[in-house]
Amino acid sequence: MILEMKVPSPGESIKEVEIATWLVKDGDYVEKDQAIAEVDSDKATLELPAEASGIITLKAEEGDTVAVGAVVCLIDTDAAKPNGATPVAETKPATEVKKEEVKVAPAATITYATGTPSPAAKKILDEKNIQPSDVVGTGKGGRITTEDAVNATPSMGTPTGGSRGSERTKLSMLRRKVAERLVAAKNETAMLTTFNEVNMTPINNIRNEYKDAFKAKHNGVGLGYMSFFTKAVTRALQLFPDVNSMMDGDYKVAYDFADISIAVSGPKGLMVPVVRNAELLTFRGVEAEIKRLAIRARDGQITVDDMTGGTFTITNGGVFGSMLSTPIINPPQSGILGMHNIIERPIAVNGQVEIHPMMYVALSYDHRIIDGRESVGFLVAVKEALENPLELLMDNNPKKAFEL
């Protein structure tokens, strides 16, 4: 029996996917439920498991865009398993990755070798007095196309002896979609950014006092900065609900819950998994959920459902050393908070100059729906909560807040 394997629907709004990587070769024997391919949608990278055991015949190539429901391979279920054959090992993500280490790697890298020019391309190269060996072909098998020849320029030499190579890399569907959304956010919203700074001394003091007990009590879940920022944001959203709303045509949609998107850089690019009902979570709940989502993003296991929705976004450029930035809104949301690195700076405290760990924070917002009073008030509320966490986030009882 020949089984046709079709592309399953990763989500209601997704109509096509891209074959990112085949994990098996044409003619391999595969076992049922073995991962045979990684496919990219515009929201996530998913594994495609074999629906039966047998000999596989591939019907699509890496980089092909295929419609949901299209046949991508055949499995001969009547074929006997070859003697001594073992299934191809599934590709596993690296396990030893530092918590904040990010290595952005495209889904597929295609390096084109020097090829033979088409007749039309050869004529153009001859007119330009350019040798085919000096041109990188982008056609099938490295063939030099007419477009390659038109864009080719005579070599200027490399007087320093350095390399002048290049590599043509196709962006994953996820990264292309993120690029479209970022451009759309700039073009379709009245985006404005307001800034403030936060004295991180109170949070640092609390973390230094309780982080070891917190980690021991909660099975290795660390007490990081993100729980403080998430709790401060959910509090501020309740005080300034316009920041927790979205435009829908001529209407404003306001939410009485806070689903916080946390921007994460994964192997396939920027992802924004969502912490659901963050306003109801404890410090432990926030940290545990962020850790779970970050690991899934890092290991390429994030799903469409993990990233669907979200009413407000937090992004932390500080882990890369960013001192100040203007984050781009994650549409259709109306606001995003940007965290940055913590630098010791002299500030005035009660008329005296003191050195404290300081962080700049930025709020980008859609001015069509959020006025300056709400945006500035929201950011001030975040600052107040972060600088006075005992009273405003913990009800003056850190042990109870940390569930110790």
Buried (B, 14 or more C-beta within 10 A) or exposed (E): EEBEBBBEBBBEEBEBBBBBBBBBEEEBBBBEEBBBBBBBBBBBBBBBBBBBBBBBBBBBEBBEEBEBEBEBBBBBBEBEBEEEEEBBEEEEEEEEBEEEEBEEEBBBEEEBEBBEBBEEBBEBBEEBEBEBEEBBBBBEEBBBBBEBBEEBEEEEEEEEEEEEEEEEEBBBBBBBBBEEBBEBBEEBBEBBBBBBBBBBBBBBEBBEEBBEEBBEBBEEBBBBBBBBBBBBBBBBBEBBEBBBBBBEEEEBBEBEBBBBBBBBBBBBBBBBBBBBEBBEBBBBBBBBBBBBBBBBBBBBBBBBEBBBEBBBBBBBBBBEEBEEBBBBBBBBBBBBBBBBBBEEBEEEEEEEEEEBBBBBBBBBBBEEBBEEEBBBBBBBBBBBBBBEBBEBBBEEEBEEBBEE
